């Protein structure tokens, strides 16, 4: 890993003298704190991937039971994490975008091109505090590609937005899928003003959503969190702040029309949990 990371960072640096200095420094040295901080400057999964000791074992467990096409996709993602910075930071590292496109699957290329063709309309139709994200505004959390039967089923029902952040998914649910009401859960109290500002700027009626300042769990309690530069809460090793969580079924059973006992009115649930998805069902290769 030491030599691999040396080559990665040297490839990203345009200055030959800087590349030589790093190679000399890294020759007989463990992964230095300076580069560790540099690697995690944007605070994301890449940071974890490059520093964790058991990543090869995790990859093998991930591939266990997968078909050949899925295994190839895992290899593509691993390559990106090892050799390419995040696309939005590519200009910082002088990496040509053609290197990213060469690693895209055909499906990703179609999605990317479609997103680029529509991105200007998102900026006209919605007011959000950052550039619209492809998975939210183009893919719409997969609903764009859903059958008409699914779209008809969810129309007019309540939606659950787990990890709402500034409420951008809520805007999509209201505009395209006729959600009756969106229950917007957010663990971080730091982004609550951002959410309120987004709702106000987009003129979302107050009866179309409910902001719930809790995380989601299997039972009521609390979890320790850290915060990134955007105020998002995540499950970090230095987590010290306690935030409340609740059970979704219990919450919905107390709401009129809730799916936890009020007639099954929940049409769609979306979760974006920033690494908090600790409990998972064991993967069974024979399961449908």
N, C-alpha and C positions, 0 to 999 in steps of 0.2 A: 504493500500500500504506500510505503514511503516513497519509493522510486516512481510509482504511478502518479502520485500527487505532485511530485517535483516536475515531471514532464507536463502534467496538466497546466500548472501555473506558469511554467516557462513558455508553453505554447501560447498562453493567453497574453503574455507581456510582449509588446512590440519592440522594446528597447533591448538590444543585444547585451549591453553591459549589465542590465538588471537581470537578464536570464543567467548570465555567467555567475553573478554574485549569488543568486539563489541556489544554483547547482553546487557551488562551492560550500555554501552554508549548510545545505542539506546532506552533503556527502557523508558525514560522520555524525549526524545529529538526528535525534528523534523529531517527530512532527512538531514544529515550533509553535509556541503560543501565538506569535504574530500572525502566522499563516492560518492558524486555527480561527482566530478572530476574523481574518480576512475572508475565510471560507464561509463563515456564518454571518456575514455582514447583512444579508437580507433575511435571515432567520426563517428557514423553511425546511422541508424534508431533505433537501440536499445536504444541509448541515448535519443532520442526524446520520444520513447514509454514509457520508465520508468519515465520520468519527466513530461510529459504533463498531465494536469488536466482532460481533457475531452476524454481520450482514450476509456473508456467504451461506451460513446455515439457514438464515431466514429466507434467502432466495430459494434454496433447495426445498424448504418446507412449502413455500409458495407454489413451486412448480409441481409438487406432489399431487398426482391425480389429474393434472391439466392435460388437455389434448396438445398436439404438436404445434398448432397454430397459436394457441395461448402461450405456450412456452417461448415461441419466437418473439411474441409481443413483450414478454417479460425481459428478454435479452435486449430488445430495442430500448426499453425504458431504462435498464441498467446502464447501457452505453451512454444515453443522454445524461444521466446523473453523474457519471464518471468523467465525461469528456466535454460537456457543454454547459455553460452557465445558463441560467434561466433566460428565456427568449426576451423578456422585457428588459433584461440588463445586458443584452448582447452588445449594445453600443459602448457600454462601459469597458468591455473587454476586447473590443475590436474584432469580434467574431462575425463573419459574414453569415447572413441569414440563410444562404444556400446550404450551409452545413446542417441547419435544422431541417430544412425541407427534404434533404436527402434521407433523413431518418424518419420521416413521417410515413404512416401507413396511408393507403389509398383513401380510406374513410376519413382520416384526419385531414388530408389534402382537400377533400370535398368540403368538409366542415369549415376549414380555414378560409377557403376561397369564398364560400357562401357568407361567412361572417364579414370578410373584408368588403363584400359587395353591399352589405346591409348596415354596416357600422354607423354610417352617417345618419341613418334614420333613427337609430337608437338615441343618438345624441340630440336629435330634434324632439323625439317623443318623451324622453325621460330626463330628469335632472338628478344625477347621482354624483357623489363626491370624487369619482375617479373614472378612468376610461372603462366603458362597459365590458364586462367579461363575457367571453364566447360561450362558456358553459351555461351561463344564466340567460343572456339576451338572445343568443342564436339557438343553442340546443334546448334552452328552457327546461333544464334538468331532465332531459329525455322526452318531455311531453311533445315536443315538435315532431318527433318521429313515431308517436303513439298512434294507434288505430283510431278511426272515427268512433268506434264503439267505446273505447276507453275515454275519449274526450267527452262523449255524450254522458257517460257514467259519472264523471267527476264534476260536470257543469252544475252550478248552483249549490254545491255542497261546501262544507267547511274544509279548509286546508290547514295543515300544520307546517310551520316553517321553523324547524329546529336549527338554531344558530343563524338568526336573521341578519346579524350585523347591521347594516344601514337600511335594510328593508328592500333591497333591489329585487329579490325574488318575489316579494309580495307585489311589487308593481307589475311583474309579468303575470302572476296568477290572476290579478284583478283584470288586466287588460285583455288577455287572450283566453282565459279559461273560466271566466264568469264565477269566480269563487264567491260564495255568499259572505264568508268571513274568514280571515286568516289569523290564526293564533301564532303570534311571532314570539318565539322563545329566544332569549339572549342572556347568556351567563355573565357577560361583562357589563358592569355598570358604567364603564367608561364610554361605551358607544351609544348609550341611551339618548344623549342629546343629538347625536348624528342621525339616529333613526327618526327622531321627532322632526328634525329639520328636513329629511328626505320626504316624509309624509306631507309636511306643510308645503314644500316647494312643488310637489306633484299633485296637490289638491286632492289627496285621498280622503274620502269621507271617514269620519271617526267610527262609524258603525260598521265599516268594512274590515276592521282589524282590531286586535287587542294585543298590546305589547306586554309580554310576561317576563319579568326580570329574573328568570330562573333557568337553570340547566335542566336537562332531561335525564332521568335515571329509572331504575326499576323500583325505587322506593325513595321517599323523602329523606333528605339529609344535606350534606355539604361536601364540597370537594376543594382541594387546593389548586390554585391556578397561578400562572404567570401571565404577563401581558406583553404583546409585541408593540412595535412602534405605532400601529394603527389603533391600539386599544383592544385588540381581540384577545380573548382569554384562551390559553392553551395549556396542555399538560406538560409542563417543563420540569426539569430536574431541580430547578431552584424555586419551584412554586411555594409560595408562603401565604398568599391571600385566600381566605375561605369564602366561597360563594355557595348559595343555596341551590339545591336541585329538588325536583319533585317527580312523581310517577305520572306519566302521561294519561294512563287510564283513569286514575283518580281525578286528575284535573278535568278531563273531558266529561266524566260522569256528573260533574257539578255544573256543567254548562248546558243550556237548552240546545237540544239537537246534537249533543256531543256523542262521539262514537263509543264512549266507554260505558254506555248504558242508556243512551237516549235515542236509540233507533238506528244507529249505524250511519250517521250523516257525514262522516269524514270521507272525503273523496280522494285526498292525496296527502302524503307526508314526505317532506324533504328534510334531510338532516345534513348539516355541515358542522362537524364536531371538533375540528382542530386537534385531532389526536386523542380525544376522550373516549373513543369506542373501544373500551377495554374488554368487555365481555362479548365474546362471539360464539356462535354455535360451531361445534367441530365440523370440519368439512368432510363430507362423505362423497367419494367419487361416484358412487352408484346412485346418488340422489338426483332427481330430475331437476 
